[in-house]
Amino acid sequence: MIFDEPEAGIDLWSFEKLANIFNKTKCNIVVSHQEQLIQKADYILVLNAGKVQQFDKKSKVFGVLKKQSCAKIGGSDENR
């Protein structure tokens, strides 16, 4: 299943129910900017200007996302 920002427009109580659905199902692709959902991922793919910037296990990618904003990953030095 593919979900494109499924958390958009839902309340906090529904958000937790949504996150639990992802835990119960396998092989989901979720497009999200929400840290709570990203933390549930096994793998993270980071896009920058329509190109794959990074794709790896969450343990290798999530730390980079926490240190830098997504907008700055792979950007020019003047944007860092």
C-alpha positions as semicolon CSV with decimal commas, in nm:
position;residue;x (nm);y (nm);z (nm)
1;M;0,000;0,000;0,000
2;I;0,114;0,353;-0,071
3;F;0,012;0,639;0,158
4;D;0,087;1,000;0,064
5;E;0,093;1,211;0,382
6;P;-0,188;1,009;0,541
7;E;-0,166;1,212;0,862
8;A;-0,276;1,535;0,691
9;G;-0,595;1,673;0,839
10;I;-0,650;1,417;1,114
11;D;-0,667;1,476;1,489
12;L;-0,418;1,344;1,745
13;W;-0,638;1,051;1,848
14;S;-0,683;0,935;1,489
15;F;-0,310;0,983;1,425
16;E;-0,222;0,716;1,681
17;K;-0,474;0,475;1,528
18;L;-0,321;0,541;1,185
19;A;0,030;0,474;1,315
20;N;-0,090;0,144;1,463
21;I;-0,223;0,036;1,123
22;F;0,128;0,072;0,978
23;N;0,264;-0,148;1,257
24;K;0,019;-0,426;1,169
25;T;0,069;-0,430;0,793
26;K;0,380;-0,517;0,592
27;C;0,540;-0,356;0,290
28;N;0,391;-0,008;0,315
29;I;0,529;0,299;0,145
30;V;0,452;0,612;0,343
31;V;0,531;0,965;0,229
32;S;0,546;1,180;0,539
33;H;0,718;1,471;0,712
34;Q;0,594;1,359;1,054
35;E;0,872;1,235;1,280
36;Q;0,634;0,997;1,460
37;L;0,563;0,809;1,137
38;I;0,921;0,824;1,014
39;Q;1,039;0,664;1,338
40;K;0,823;0,359;1,261
41;A;0,999;0,301;0,929
42;D;1,244;0,021;0,859
43;Y;1,400;0,210;0,566
44;I;1,401;0,580;0,476
45;L;1,433;0,730;0,130
46;V;1,521;1,101;0,119
47;L;1,436;1,293;-0,197
48;N;1,601;1,623;-0,284
49;A;1,490;1,815;-0,594
50;G;1,322;1,501;-0,728
51;K;1,634;1,285;-0,694
52;V;1,717;1,016;-0,440
53;Q;1,955;1,174;-0,193
54;Q;1,979;0,881;0,045
55;F;1,820;0,539;0,092
56;D;1,914;0,307;0,374
57;K;1,804;0,154;0,702
58;K;1,639;0,398;0,940
59;S;1,931;0,369;1,181
60;K;2,167;0,514;0,918
61;V;1,940;0,786;0,776
62;F;1,735;0,912;1,069
63;G;2,032;1,066;1,250
64;V;2,112;1,280;0,946
65;L;1,752;1,401;0,932
66;K;1,764;1,497;1,299
67;K;2,086;1,699;1,253
68;Q;1,980;1,886;0,939
69;S;1,652;2,004;0,795
70;C;1,541;1,807;0,490
71;A;1,561;2,124;0,284
72;K;1,932;2,151;0,358
73;I;2,033;1,794;0,279
74;G;2,245;1,800;-0,030
75;G;2,195;2,174;-0,076
76;S;2,463;2,428;-0,147
77;D;2,702;2,531;0,128
78;E;2,547;2,876;0,154
79;N;2,215;2,710;0,254
80;R;2,376;2,510;0,538
